[in-house]
Amino acid sequence: MKSYVGFRTNHDGNGHGDAVVNVIEKDKPPRPLNPRLDLRSHSPTGFEWGYPGSGPAQLALALAADVLKDDDRALLVYQRLKFELVGGFADEGWTLTEARLWGIISALEEQRDNPTQWQAGGSCGDCG
């Protein structure tokens, strides 16, 4: 089982710093999450979270691609993932398990497959 950990480095006087995301897997050293700029380049300067912008879109895409191991599926779900999950991460940092990420993505894909709920912009009950 793996986890994703987001934190900030090089804090400025306002409590903000560079956003870093590592992937933690048992018996392996932490590795930086691949931003997957090859799929979409929303934020070549890096990840962000806590609001629905370009940095959070890049993070949502990277998380989806890493956990799904399916670029096409990641591209279909990442914008919803940005709004339902990444946009709500605490500014100072967060931890996300692979199981929780799978559950949220599954719920979002199920919403997408239900056009009435998808078009209505229903929220993901498993995402909170």
Backbone as XML, in Angstrom:
<?xml version="1.0"?>
<chain id="A" units="angstrom">
  <residue number="1" name="MET">
    <atom name="N" x="0.851" y="-1.179" z="0.000"/>
    <atom name="CA" x="0.000" y="0.000" z="0.000"/>
    <atom name="C" x="0.891" y="1.234" z="0.000"/>
  </residue>
  <residue number="2" name="LYS">
    <atom name="N" x="0.501" y="2.215" z="-0.791"/>
    <atom name="CA" x="1.292" y="3.438" z="-0.809"/>
    <atom name="C" x="0.466" y="4.608" z="-0.330"/>
  </residue>
  <residue number="3" name="SER">
    <atom name="N" x="1.169" y="5.666" z="0.007"/>
    <atom name="CA" x="0.555" y="6.921" z="0.434"/>
    <atom name="C" x="1.213" y="8.056" z="-0.318"/>
  </residue>
  <residue number="4" name="TYR">
    <atom name="N" x="0.489" y="9.147" z="-0.393"/>
    <atom name="CA" x="0.984" y="10.371" z="-1.014"/>
    <atom name="C" x="1.027" y="11.429" z="0.080"/>
  </residue>
  <residue number="5" name="VAL">
    <atom name="N" x="2.144" y="12.143" z="0.169"/>
    <atom name="CA" x="2.327" y="13.142" z="1.212"/>
    <atom name="C" x="2.704" y="14.469" z="0.564"/>
  </residue>
  <residue number="6" name="GLY">
    <atom name="N" x="1.892" y="15.480" z="0.828"/>
    <atom name="CA" x="2.172" y="16.817" z="0.324"/>
    <atom name="C" x="2.616" y="17.714" z="1.468"/>
  </residue>
  <residue number="7" name="PHE">
    <atom name="N" x="3.680" y="18.467" z="1.235"/>
    <atom name="CA" x="4.197" y="19.379" z="2.258"/>
    <atom name="C" x="4.872" y="20.560" z="1.576"/>
  </residue>
  <residue number="8" name="ARG">
    <atom name="N" x="5.253" y="21.526" z="2.365"/>
    <atom name="CA" x="5.879" y="22.735" z="1.827"/>
    <atom name="C" x="7.297" y="22.897" z="2.361"/>
  </residue>
  <residue number="9" name="THR">
    <atom name="N" x="8.161" y="23.397" z="1.485"/>
    <atom name="CA" x="9.542" y="23.706" z="1.854"/>
    <atom name="C" x="9.796" y="25.182" z="1.559"/>
  </residue>
  <residue number="10" name="ASN">
    <atom name="N" x="10.911" y="25.689" z="2.007"/>
    <atom name="CA" x="11.315" y="27.074" z="1.732"/>
    <atom name="C" x="10.206" y="28.054" z="2.074"/>
  </residue>
  <residue number="11" name="HIS">
    <atom name="N" x="9.686" y="27.964" z="3.296"/>
    <atom name="CA" x="8.586" y="28.827" z="3.719"/>
    <atom name="C" x="8.988" y="30.294" z="3.675"/>
  </residue>
  <residue number="12" name="ASP">
    <atom name="N" x="8.075" y="31.101" z="3.147"/>
    <atom name="CA" x="8.295" y="32.545" z="3.168"/>
    <atom name="C" x="7.692" y="33.107" z="4.457"/>
  </residue>
  <residue number="13" name="GLY">
    <atom name="N" x="7.732" y="34.368" z="4.633"/>
    <atom name="CA" x="7.228" y="34.992" z="5.854"/>
    <atom name="C" x="5.740" y="34.852" z="6.050"/>
  </residue>
  <residue number="14" name="ASN">
    <atom name="N" x="5.001" y="34.497" z="4.996"/>
    <atom name="CA" x="3.548" y="34.359" z="5.089"/>
    <atom name="C" x="3.104" y="32.919" z="5.315"/>
  </residue>
  <residue number="15" name="GLY">
    <atom name="N" x="4.041" y="32.021" z="5.560"/>
    <atom name="CA" x="3.693" y="30.632" z="5.803"/>
    <atom name="C" x="3.572" y="29.791" z="4.553"/>
  </residue>
  <residue number="16" name="HIS">
    <atom name="N" x="3.797" y="30.389" z="3.403"/>
    <atom name="CA" x="3.734" y="29.639" z="2.152"/>
    <atom name="C" x="5.133" y="29.177" z="1.767"/>
  </residue>
  <residue number="17" name="GLY">
    <atom name="N" x="5.184" y="28.135" z="0.981"/>
    <atom name="CA" x="6.454" y="27.622" z="0.506"/>
    <atom name="C" x="6.234" y="26.783" z="-0.728"/>
  </residue>
  <residue number="18" name="ASP">
    <atom name="N" x="7.313" y="26.209" z="-1.230"/>
    <atom name="CA" x="7.227" y="25.356" z="-2.412"/>
    <atom name="C" x="6.459" y="24.082" z="-2.073"/>
  </residue>
  <residue number="19" name="ALA">
    <atom name="N" x="5.541" y="23.697" z="-2.956"/>
    <atom name="CA" x="4.739" y="22.492" z="-2.760"/>
    <atom name="C" x="5.507" y="21.276" z="-3.257"/>
  </residue>
  <residue number="20" name="VAL">
    <atom name="N" x="5.627" y="20.270" z="-2.397"/>
    <atom name="CA" x="6.330" y="19.031" z="-2.715"/>
    <atom name="C" x="5.391" y="17.869" z="-2.436"/>
  </residue>
  <residue number="21" name="VAL">
    <atom name="N" x="5.388" y="16.873" z="-3.331"/>
    <atom name="CA" x="4.572" y="15.681" z="-3.108"/>
    <atom name="C" x="5.459" y="14.458" z="-3.285"/>
  </residue>
  <residue number="22" name="ASN">
    <atom name="N" x="5.499" y="13.627" z="-2.256"/>
    <atom name="CA" x="6.256" y="12.383" z="-2.305"/>
    <atom name="C" x="5.317" y="11.195" z="-2.267"/>
  </residue>
  <residue number="23" name="VAL">
    <atom name="N" x="5.762" y="10.117" z="-2.893"/>
    <atom name="CA" x="5.059" y="8.844" z="-2.858"/>
    <atom name="C" x="5.809" y="7.956" z="-1.873"/>
  </residue>
  <residue number="24" name="ILE">
    <atom name="N" x="5.098" y="7.420" z="-0.905"/>
    <atom name="CA" x="5.675" y="6.567" z="0.127"/>
    <atom name="C" x="5.162" y="5.147" z="-0.087"/>
  </residue>
  <residue number="25" name="GLU">
    <atom name="N" x="6.105" y="4.222" z="-0.308"/>
    <atom name="CA" x="5.755" y="2.805" z="-0.468"/>
    <atom name="C" x="6.579" y="1.977" z="0.503"/>
  </residue>
  <residue number="26" name="LYS">
    <atom name="N" x="5.967" y="0.939" z="1.032"/>
    <atom name="CA" x="6.642" y="0.083" z="2.006"/>
    <atom name="C" x="7.938" y="-0.482" z="1.429"/>
  </residue>
  <residue number="27" name="ASP">
    <atom name="N" x="8.983" y="-0.430" z="2.234"/>
    <atom name="CA" x="10.298" y="-0.974" z="1.896"/>
    <atom name="C" x="10.951" y="-0.301" z="0.686"/>
  </residue>
  <residue number="28" name="LYS">
    <atom name="N" x="10.529" y="0.919" z="0.375"/>
    <atom name="CA" x="11.136" y="1.692" z="-0.712"/>
    <atom name="C" x="11.399" y="3.102" z="-0.213"/>
  </residue>
  <residue number="29" name="PRO">
    <atom name="N" x="12.430" y="3.734" z="-0.734"/>
    <atom name="CA" x="12.641" y="5.133" z="-0.340"/>
    <atom name="C" x="11.552" y="6.023" z="-0.943"/>
  </residue>
  <residue number="30" name="PRO">
    <atom name="N" x="11.218" y="7.121" z="-0.271"/>
    <atom name="CA" x="10.231" y="8.050" z="-0.838"/>
    <atom name="C" x="10.704" y="8.534" z="-2.211"/>
  </residue>
  <residue number="31" name="ARG">
    <atom name="N" x="9.746" y="8.756" z="-3.109"/>
    <atom name="CA" x="10.078" y="9.281" z="-4.436"/>
    <atom name="C" x="9.153" y="10.448" z="-4.745"/>
  </residue>
  <residue number="32" name="PRO">
    <atom name="N" x="9.655" y="11.418" z="-5.501"/>
    <atom name="CA" x="8.770" y="12.519" z="-5.880"/>
    <atom name="C" x="7.705" y="12.031" z="-6.853"/>
  </residue>
  <residue number="33" name="LEU">
    <atom name="N" x="6.500" y="12.560" z="-6.716"/>
    <atom name="CA" x="5.413" y="12.229" z="-7.631"/>
    <atom name="C" x="5.713" y="12.849" z="-8.989"/>
  </residue>
  <residue number="34" name="ASN">
    <atom name="N" x="5.642" y="12.032" z="-10.034"/>
    <atom name="CA" x="5.852" y="12.511" z="-11.400"/>
    <atom name="C" x="4.699" y="13.432" z="-11.778"/>
  </residue>
  <residue number="35" name="PRO">
    <atom name="N" x="4.976" y="14.671" z="-12.192"/>
    <atom name="CA" x="3.887" y="15.604" z="-12.505"/>
    <atom name="C" x="3.128" y="15.286" z="-13.793"/>
  </residue>
  <residue number="36" name="ARG">
    <atom name="N" x="3.639" y="14.388" z="-14.584"/>
    <atom name="CA" x="3.013" y="13.947" z="-15.835"/>
    <atom name="C" x="2.709" y="15.113" z="-16.789"/>
  </residue>
  <residue number="37" name="LEU">
    <atom name="N" x="3.694" y="15.964" z="-16.948"/>
    <atom name="CA" x="3.594" y="17.065" z="-17.907"/>
    <atom name="C" x="3.465" y="16.548" z="-19.332"/>
  </residue>
  <residue number="38" name="ASP">
    <atom name="N" x="3.816" y="15.279" z="-19.557"/>
    <atom name="CA" x="3.667" y="14.680" z="-20.884"/>
    <atom name="C" x="2.198" y="14.488" z="-21.257"/>
  </residue>
  <residue number="39" name="LEU">
    <atom name="N" x="1.325" y="14.407" z="-20.246"/>
    <atom name="CA" x="-0.105" y="14.244" z="-20.515"/>
    <atom name="C" x="-0.792" y="15.595" z="-20.715"/>
  </residue>
  <residue number="40" name="ARG">
    <atom name="N" x="-0.541" y="16.529" z="-19.811"/>
    <atom name="CA" x="-1.051" y="17.905" z="-19.892"/>
    <atom name="C" x="-0.100" y="18.775" z="-19.086"/>
  </residue>
  <residue number="41" name="SER">
    <atom name="N" x="0.166" y="19.936" z="-19.588"/>
    <atom name="CA" x="1.046" y="20.862" z="-18.885"/>
    <atom name="C" x="0.225" y="22.048" z="-18.370"/>
  </residue>
  <residue number="42" name="HIS">
    <atom name="N" x="-0.409" y="21.840" z="-17.239"/>
    <atom name="CA" x="-1.178" y="22.915" z="-16.604"/>
    <atom name="C" x="-0.257" y="23.830" z="-15.813"/>
  </residue>
  <residue number="43" name="SER">
    <atom name="N" x="0.757" y="23.243" z="-15.183"/>
    <atom name="CA" x="1.604" y="24.003" z="-14.268"/>
    <atom name="C" x="3.037" y="23.497" z="-14.327"/>
  </residue>
  <residue number="44" name="PRO">
    <atom name="N" x="3.803" y="23.966" z="-15.315"/>
    <atom name="CA" x="5.195" y="23.518" z="-15.412"/>
    <atom name="C" x="6.052" y="23.949" z="-14.223"/>
  </residue>
  <residue number="45" name="THR">
    <atom name="N" x="5.552" y="24.872" z="-13.403"/>
    <atom name="CA" x="6.316" y="25.312" z="-12.237"/>
    <atom name="C" x="6.056" y="24.461" z="-11.006"/>
  </residue>
  <residue number="46" name="GLY">
    <atom name="N" x="5.121" y="23.525" z="-11.075"/>
    <atom name="CA" x="4.937" y="22.610" z="-9.957"/>
    <atom name="C" x="3.510" y="22.456" z="-9.482"/>
  </residue>
  <residue number="47" name="PHE">
    <atom name="N" x="3.391" y="21.642" z="-8.449"/>
    <atom name="CA" x="2.102" y="21.325" z="-7.865"/>
    <atom name="C" x="1.634" y="22.446" z="-6.943"/>
  </residue>
  <residue number="48" name="GLU">
    <atom name="N" x="0.339" y="22.438" z="-6.708"/>
    <atom name="CA" x="-0.288" y="23.274" z="-5.683"/>
    <atom name="C" x="-1.531" y="22.543" z="-5.215"/>
  </residue>
  <residue number="49" name="TRP">
    <atom name="N" x="-2.144" y="23.057" z="-4.166"/>
    <atom name="CA" x="-3.388" y="22.487" z="-3.658"/>
    <atom name="C" x="-4.106" y="23.534" z="-2.822"/>
  </residue>
  <residue number="50" name="GLY">
    <atom name="N" x="-5.362" y="23.237" z="-2.483"/>
    <atom name="CA" x="-6.126" y="24.115" z="-1.624"/>
    <atom name="C" x="-7.024" y="25.097" z="-2.361"/>
  </residue>
  <residue number="51" name="TYR">
    <atom name="N" x="-7.025" y="25.070" z="-3.666"/>
    <atom name="CA" x="-7.888" y="25.918" z="-4.491"/>
    <atom name="C" x="-7.993" y="25.253" z="-5.866"/>
  </residue>
  <residue number="52" name="PRO">
    <atom name="N" x="-8.947" y="25.626" z="-6.711"/>
    <atom name="CA" x="-9.141" y="24.943" z="-7.998"/>
    <atom name="C" x="-8.410" y="25.616" z="-9.166"/>
  </residue>
  <residue number="53" name="GLY">
    <atom name="N" x="-7.086" y="25.633" z="-9.132"/>
    <atom name="CA" x="-6.316" y="26.291" z="-10.188"/>
    <atom name="C" x="-5.465" y="25.349" z="-11.008"/>
  </residue>
  <residue number="54" name="SER">
    <atom name="N" x="-4.472" y="25.911" z="-11.691"/>
    <atom name="CA" x="-3.633" y="25.116" z="-12.587"/>
    <atom name="C" x="-2.667" y="24.194" z="-11.835"/>
  </residue>
  <residue number="55" name="GLY">
    <atom name="N" x="-2.083" y="24.657" z="-10.744"/>
    <atom name="CA" x="-1.209" y="23.796" z="-9.941"/>
    <atom name="C" x="-1.960" y="22.612" z="-9.357"/>
  </residue>
  <residue number="56" name="PRO">
    <atom name="N" x="-3.169" y="22.833" z="-8.789"/>
    <atom name="CA" x="-3.973" y="21.710" z="-8.321"/>
    <atom name="C" x="-4.404" y="20.771" z="-9.453"/>
  </residue>
  <residue number="57" name="ALA">
    <atom name="N" x="-4.640" y="21.307" z="-10.649"/>
    <atom name="CA" x="-4.986" y="20.437" z="-11.790"/>
    <atom name="C" x="-3.820" y="19.511" z="-12.111"/>
  </residue>
  <residue number="58" name="GLN">
    <atom name="N" x="-2.595" y="20.041" z="-12.070"/>
    <atom name="CA" x="-1.420" y="19.210" z="-12.347"/>
    <atom name="C" x="-1.273" y="18.125" z="-11.293"/>
  </residue>
  <residue number="59" name="LEU">
    <atom name="N" x="-1.517" y="18.475" z="-10.034"/>
    <atom name="CA" x="-1.438" y="17.495" z="-8.957"/>
    <atom name="C" x="-2.511" y="16.425" z="-9.108"/>
  </residue>
  <residue number="60" name="ALA">
    <atom name="N" x="-3.735" y="16.825" z="-9.413"/>
    <atom name="CA" x="-4.825" y="15.851" z="-9.586"/>
    <atom name="C" x="-4.511" y="14.894" z="-10.724"/>
  </residue>
  <residue number="61" name="LEU">
    <atom name="N" x="-3.967" y="15.403" z="-11.816"/>
    <atom name="CA" x="-3.598" y="14.547" z="-12.942"/>
    <atom name="C" x="-2.495" y="13.579" z="-12.539"/>
  </residue>
  <residue number="62" name="ALA">
    <atom name="N" x="-1.492" y="14.080" z="-11.846"/>
    <atom name="CA" x="-0.373" y="13.224" z="-11.419"/>
    <atom name="C" x="-0.844" y="12.129" z="-10.467"/>
  </residue>
  <residue number="63" name="LEU">
    <atom name="N" x="-1.695" y="12.477" z="-9.503"/>
    <atom name="CA" x="-2.221" y="11.480" z="-8.569"/>
    <atom name="C" x="-3.031" y="10.420" z="-9.303"/>
  </residue>
  <residue number="64" name="ALA">
    <atom name="N" x="-3.928" y="10.857" z="-10.181"/>
    <atom name="CA" x="-4.773" y="9.910" z="-10.917"/>
    <atom name="C" x="-3.927" y="8.987" z="-11.791"/>
  </residue>
  <residue number="65" name="ALA">
    <atom name="N" x="-2.956" y="9.545" z="-12.491"/>
    <atom name="CA" x="-2.117" y="8.736" z="-13.376"/>
    <atom name="C" x="-1.282" y="7.736" z="-12.573"/>
  </residue>
  <residue number="66" name="ASP">
    <atom name="N" x="-0.784" y="8.168" z="-11.427"/>
    <atom name="CA" x="0.058" y="7.281" z="-10.620"/>
    <atom name="C" x="-0.746" y="6.113" z="-10.059"/>
  </residue>
  <residue number="67" name="VAL">
    <atom name="N" x="-1.902" y="6.388" z="-9.517"/>
    <atom name="CA" x="-2.668" y="5.315" z="-8.874"/>
    <atom name="C" x="-3.365" y="4.419" z="-9.901"/>
  </residue>
  <residue number="68" name="LEU">
    <atom name="N" x="-3.854" y="4.999" z="-10.988"/>
    <atom name="CA" x="-4.599" y="4.212" z="-11.977"/>
    <atom name="C" x="-3.691" y="3.424" z="-12.922"/>
  </residue>
  <residue number="69" name="LYS">
    <atom name="N" x="-2.503" y="3.947" z="-13.168"/>
    <atom name="CA" x="-1.603" y="3.333" z="-14.165"/>
    <atom name="C" x="-2.298" y="3.236" z="-15.517"/>
  </residue>
  <residue number="70" name="ASP">
    <atom name="N" x="-3.170" y="4.218" z="-15.803"/>
    <atom name="CA" x="-3.954" y="4.253" z="-17.045"/>
    <atom name="C" x="-4.142" y="5.723" z="-17.414"/>
  </residue>
  <residue number="71" name="ASP">
    <atom name="N" x="-3.336" y="6.194" z="-18.355"/>
    <atom name="CA" x="-3.340" y="7.611" z="-18.708"/>
    <atom name="C" x="-4.698" y="8.088" z="-19.219"/>
  </residue>
  <residue number="72" name="ASP">
    <atom name="N" x="-5.378" y="7.265" z="-20.014"/>
    <atom name="CA" x="-6.677" y="7.670" z="-20.553"/>
    <atom name="C" x="-7.704" y="7.881" z="-19.435"/>
  </residue>
  <residue number="73" name="ARG">
    <atom name="N" x="-7.744" y="6.962" z="-18.489"/>
    <atom name="CA" x="-8.666" y="7.121" z="-17.355"/>
    <atom name="C" x="-8.297" y="8.331" z="-16.517"/>
  </residue>
  <residue number="74" name="ALA">
    <atom name="N" x="-7.003" y="8.538" z="-16.318"/>
    <atom name="CA" x="-6.555" y="9.694" z="-15.535"/>
    <atom name="C" x="-7.015" y="10.995" z="-16.187"/>
  </residue>
  <residue number="75" name="LEU">
    <atom name="N" x="-6.903" y="11.072" z="-17.493"/>
    <atom name="CA" x="-7.311" y="12.275" z="-18.219"/>
    <atom name="C" x="-8.820" y="12.522" z="-18.129"/>
  </residue>
  <residue number="76" name="LEU">
    <atom name="N" x="-9.590" y="11.465" z="-17.985"/>
    <atom name="CA" x="-11.044" y="11.609" z="-17.883"/>
    <atom name="C" x="-11.511" y="12.069" z="-16.505"/>
  </residue>
  <residue number="77" name="VAL">
    <atom name="N" x="-10.714" y="11.787" z="-15.479"/>
    <atom name="CA" x="-11.200" y="12.014" z="-14.114"/>
    <atom name="C" x="-10.491" y="13.154" z="-13.372"/>
  </residue>
  <residue number="78" name="TYR">
    <atom name="N" x="-9.346" y="13.601" z="-13.841"/>
    <atom name="CA" x="-8.529" y="14.475" z="-13.003"/>
    <atom name="C" x="-9.155" y="15.840" z="-12.708"/>
  </residue>
  <residue number="79" name="GLN">
    <atom name="N" x="-9.911" y="16.416" z="-13.633"/>
    <atom name="CA" x="-10.503" y="17.728" z="-13.348"/>
    <atom name="C" x="-11.526" y="17.624" z="-12.212"/>
  </residue>
  <residue number="80" name="ARG">
    <atom name="N" x="-12.311" y="16.567" z="-12.199"/>
    <atom name="CA" x="-13.264" y="16.357" z="-11.099"/>
    <atom name="C" x="-12.513" y="16.091" z="-9.793"/>
  </residue>
  <residue number="81" name="LEU">
    <atom name="N" x="-11.416" y="15.351" z="-9.887"/>
    <atom name="CA" x="-10.591" y="15.069" z="-8.714"/>
    <atom name="C" x="-10.033" y="16.370" z="-8.140"/>
  </residue>
  <residue number="82" name="LYS">
    <atom name="N" x="-9.665" y="17.287" z="-9.008"/>
    <atom name="CA" x="-9.169" y="18.590" z="-8.559"/>
    <atom name="C" x="-10.223" y="19.298" z="-7.713"/>
  </residue>
  <residue number="83" name="PHE">
    <atom name="N" x="-11.461" y="19.341" z="-8.207"/>
    <atom name="CA" x="-12.519" y="20.040" z="-7.477"/>
    <atom name="C" x="-12.958" y="19.303" z="-6.225"/>
  </residue>
  <residue number="84" name="GLU">
    <atom name="N" x="-13.041" y="17.992" z="-6.294"/>
    <atom name="CA" x="-13.582" y="17.200" z="-5.182"/>
    <atom name="C" x="-12.574" y="16.895" z="-4.082"/>
  </residue>
  <residue number="85" name="LEU">
    <atom name="N" x="-11.280" y="16.914" z="-4.405"/>
    <atom name="CA" x="-10.284" y="16.504" z="-3.417"/>
    <atom name="C" x="-9.159" y="17.516" z="-3.275"/>
  </residue>
  <residue number="86" name="VAL">
    <atom name="N" x="-8.401" y="17.708" z="-4.313"/>
    <atom name="CA" x="-7.159" y="18.493" z="-4.249"/>
    <atom name="C" x="-7.429" y="19.947" z="-3.847"/>
  </residue>
  <residue number="87" name="GLY">
    <atom name="N" x="-8.516" y="20.507" z="-4.337"/>
    <atom name="CA" x="-8.846" y="21.880" z="-3.986"/>
    <atom name="C" x="-9.134" y="22.083" z="-2.515"/>
  </residue>
  <residue number="88" name="GLY">
    <atom name="N" x="-9.429" y="21.002" z="-1.803"/>
    <atom name="CA" x="-9.733" y="21.087" z="-0.380"/>
    <atom name="C" x="-8.596" y="20.698" z="0.549"/>
  </residue>
  <residue number="89" name="PHE">
    <atom name="N" x="-7.443" y="20.329" z="-0.005"/>
    <atom name="CA" x="-6.303" y="19.977" z="0.852"/>
    <atom name="C" x="-5.874" y="21.183" z="1.676"/>
  </residue>
  <residue number="90" name="ALA">
    <atom name="N" x="-5.467" y="20.924" z="2.914"/>
    <atom name="CA" x="-4.963" y="21.983" z="3.789"/>
    <atom name="C" x="-3.676" y="22.563" z="3.216"/>
  </residue>
  <residue number="91" name="ASP">
    <atom name="N" x="-3.535" y="23.862" z="3.302"/>
    <atom name="CA" x="-2.384" y="24.551" z="2.726"/>
    <atom name="C" x="-1.054" y="24.034" z="3.274"/>
  </residue>
  <residue number="92" name="GLU">
    <atom name="N" x="-1.010" y="23.754" z="4.575"/>
    <atom name="CA" x="0.264" y="23.371" z="5.190"/>
    <atom name="C" x="0.723" y="21.960" z="4.829"/>
  </residue>
  <residue number="93" name="GLY">
    <atom name="N" x="-0.200" y="21.088" z="4.429"/>
    <atom name="CA" x="0.201" y="19.745" z="4.035"/>
    <atom name="C" x="-0.915" y="18.735" z="4.228"/>
  </residue>
  <residue number="94" name="TRP">
    <atom name="N" x="-0.688" y="17.530" z="3.723"/>
    <atom name="CA" x="-1.719" y="16.502" z="3.735"/>
    <atom name="C" x="-1.089" y="15.132" z="3.481"/>
  </residue>
  <residue number="95" name="THR">
    <atom name="N" x="-1.845" y="14.085" z="3.815"/>
    <atom name="CA" x="-1.480" y="12.703" z="3.512"/>
    <atom name="C" x="-2.711" y="12.031" z="2.938"/>
  </residue>
  <residue number="96" name="LEU">
    <atom name="N" x="-2.505" y="11.246" z="1.890"/>
    <atom name="CA" x="-3.599" y="10.565" z="1.196"/>
    <atom name="C" x="-3.183" y="9.124" z="0.950"/>
  </residue>
  <residue number="97" name="THR">
    <atom name="N" x="-4.006" y="8.177" z="1.393"/>
    <atom name="CA" x="-3.682" y="6.778" z="1.142"/>
    <atom name="C" x="-4.120" y="6.386" z="-0.269"/>
  </residue>
  <residue number="98" name="GLU">
    <atom name="N" x="-3.457" y="5.394" z="-0.793"/>
    <atom name="CA" x="-3.818" y="4.849" z="-2.098"/>
    <atom name="C" x="-5.264" y="4.360" z="-2.089"/>
  </residue>
  <residue number="99" name="ALA">
    <atom name="N" x="-5.684" y="3.715" z="-0.997"/>
    <atom name="CA" x="-7.048" y="3.191" z="-0.907"/>
    <atom name="C" x="-8.080" y="4.312" z="-0.962"/>
  </residue>
  <residue number="100" name="ARG">
    <atom name="N" x="-7.826" y="5.400" z="-0.257"/>
    <atom name="CA" x="-8.773" y="6.524" z="-0.292"/>
    <atom name="C" x="-8.825" y="7.142" z="-1.683"/>
  </residue>
  <residue number="101" name="LEU">
    <atom name="N" x="-7.664" y="7.287" z="-2.317"/>
    <atom name="CA" x="-7.631" y="7.853" z="-3.664"/>
    <atom name="C" x="-8.395" y="6.967" z="-4.645"/>
  </residue>
  <residue number="102" name="TRP">
    <atom name="N" x="-8.201" y="5.644" z="-4.549"/>
    <atom name="CA" x="-8.959" y="4.708" z="-5.396"/>
    <atom name="C" x="-10.455" y="4.879" z="-5.182"/>
  </residue>
  <residue number="103" name="GLY">
    <atom name="N" x="-10.870" y="4.982" z="-3.914"/>
    <atom name="CA" x="-12.288" y="5.125" z="-3.598"/>
    <atom name="C" x="-12.884" y="6.393" z="-4.185"/>
  </residue>
  <residue number="104" name="ILE">
    <atom name="N" x="-12.171" y="7.488" z="-4.083"/>
    <atom name="CA" x="-12.660" y="8.759" z="-4.622"/>
    <atom name="C" x="-12.746" y="8.690" z="-6.141"/>
  </residue>
  <residue number="105" name="ILE">
    <atom name="N" x="-11.715" y="8.172" z="-6.778"/>
    <atom name="CA" x="-11.730" y="8.075" z="-8.240"/>
    <atom name="C" x="-12.853" y="7.150" z="-8.703"/>
  </residue>
  <residue number="106" name="SER">
    <atom name="N" x="-13.049" y="6.041" z="-8.010"/>
    <atom name="CA" x="-14.144" y="5.128" z="-8.368"/>
    <atom name="C" x="-15.491" y="5.834" z="-8.286"/>
  </residue>
  <residue number="107" name="ALA">
    <atom name="N" x="-15.700" y="6.616" z="-7.224"/>
    <atom name="CA" x="-16.953" y="7.350" z="-7.066"/>
    <atom name="C" x="-17.122" y="8.383" z="-8.178"/>
  </residue>
  <residue number="108" name="LEU">
    <atom name="N" x="-16.044" y="9.058" z="-8.548"/>
    <atom name="CA" x="-16.108" y="10.049" z="-9.629"/>
    <atom name="C" x="-16.404" y="9.387" z="-10.972"/>
  </residue>
  <residue number="109" name="GLU">
    <atom name="N" x="-15.802" y="8.233" z="-11.215"/>
    <atom name="CA" x="-16.081" y="7.518" z="-12.462"/>
    <atom name="C" x="-17.529" y="7.035" z="-12.495"/>
  </residue>
  <residue number="110" name="GLU">
    <atom name="N" x="-18.042" y="6.625" z="-11.350"/>
    <atom name="CA" x="-19.437" y="6.194" z="-11.282"/>
    <atom name="C" x="-20.367" y="7.379" z="-11.567"/>
  </residue>
  <residue number="111" name="GLN">
    <atom name="N" x="-20.045" y="8.532" z="-11.037"/>
    <atom name="CA" x="-20.821" y="9.747" z="-11.325"/>
    <atom name="C" x="-20.800" y="10.048" z="-12.815"/>
  </residue>
  <residue number="112" name="ARG">
    <atom name="N" x="-19.626" y="9.925" z="-13.419"/>
    <atom name="CA" x="-19.488" y="10.221" z="-14.845"/>
    <atom name="C" x="-20.349" y="9.282" z="-15.673"/>
  </residue>
  <residue number="113" name="ASP">
    <atom name="N" x="-20.464" y="8.035" z="-15.211"/>
    <atom name="CA" x="-21.257" y="7.046" z="-15.934"/>
    <atom name="C" x="-22.751" y="7.219" z="-15.704"/>
  </residue>
  <residue number="114" name="ASN">
    <atom name="N" x="-23.134" y="8.102" z="-14.787"/>
    <atom name="CA" x="-24.530" y="8.433" z="-14.532"/>
    <atom name="C" x="-24.732" y="9.867" z="-15.026"/>
  </residue>
  <residue number="115" name="PRO">
    <atom name="N" x="-25.099" y="10.034" z="-16.298"/>
    <atom name="CA" x="-25.152" y="11.377" z="-16.898"/>
    <atom name="C" x="-26.014" y="12.381" z="-16.146"/>
  </residue>
  <residue number="116" name="THR">
    <atom name="N" x="-27.098" y="11.969" z="-15.539"/>
    <atom name="CA" x="-27.951" y="12.903" z="-14.816"/>
    <atom name="C" x="-27.194" y="13.535" z="-13.663"/>
  </residue>
  <residue number="117" name="GLN">
    <atom name="N" x="-26.511" y="12.717" z="-12.876"/>
    <atom name="CA" x="-25.762" y="13.226" z="-11.735"/>
    <atom name="C" x="-24.556" y="14.029" z="-12.211"/>
  </residue>
  <residue number="118" name="TRP">
    <atom name="N" x="-23.874" y="13.542" z="-13.255"/>
    <atom name="CA" x="-22.675" y="14.211" z="-13.774"/>
    <atom name="C" x="-23.028" y="15.611" z="-14.256"/>
  </residue>
  <residue number="119" name="GLN">
    <atom name="N" x="-24.096" y="15.744" z="-15.054"/>
    <atom name="CA" x="-24.473" y="17.050" z="-15.599"/>
    <atom name="C" x="-24.991" y="17.970" z="-14.513"/>
  </residue>
  <residue number="120" name="ALA">
    <atom name="N" x="-25.580" y="17.395" z="-13.500"/>
    <atom name="CA" x="-26.091" y="18.228" z="-12.411"/>
    <atom name="C" x="-24.963" y="18.709" z="-11.517"/>
  </residue>
  <residue number="121" name="GLY">
    <atom name="N" x="-23.751" y="18.155" z="-11.728"/>
    <atom name="CA" x="-22.612" y="18.567" z="-10.899"/>
    <atom name="C" x="-22.709" y="18.064" z="-9.483"/>
  </residue>
  <residue number="122" name="GLY">
    <atom name="N" x="-23.364" y="16.905" z="-9.307"/>
    <atom name="CA" x="-23.502" y="16.327" z="-7.978"/>
    <atom name="C" x="-22.149" y="16.129" z="-7.321"/>
  </residue>
  <residue number="123" name="SER">
    <atom name="N" x="-22.127" y="16.233" z="-6.020"/>
    <atom name="CA" x="-20.840" y="16.103" z="-5.359"/>
    <atom name="C" x="-20.567" y="14.638" z="-5.023"/>
  </residue>
  <residue number="124" name="CYS">
    <atom name="N" x="-19.328" y="14.344" z="-4.851"/>
    <atom name="CA" x="-18.868" y="12.987" z="-4.596"/>
    <atom name="C" x="-19.027" y="12.684" z="-3.107"/>
  </residue>
  <residue number="125" name="GLY">
    <atom name="N" x="-19.945" y="11.795" z="-2.773"/>
    <atom name="CA" x="-20.189" y="11.464" z="-1.374"/>
    <atom name="C" x="-18.997" y="10.833" z="-0.673"/>
  </residue>
  <residue number="126" name="ASP">
    <atom name="N" x="-18.111" y="10.167" z="-1.414"/>
    <atom name="CA" x="-16.944" y="9.523" z="-0.818"/>
    <atom name="C" x="-15.732" y="10.443" z="-0.766"/>
  </residue>
  <residue number="127" name="CYS">
    <atom name="N" x="-15.881" y="11.659" z="-1.255"/>
    <atom name="CA" x="-14.717" y="12.521" z="-1.407"/>
    <atom name="C" x="-14.429" y="13.370" z="-0.185"/>
  </residue>
  <residue number="128" name="GLY">
    <atom name="N" x="-15.390" y="13.587" z="0.670"/>
    <atom name="CA" x="-15.212" y="14.500" z="1.804"/>
    <atom name="C" x="-14.311" y="13.967" z="2.797"/>
  </residue>
</chain>
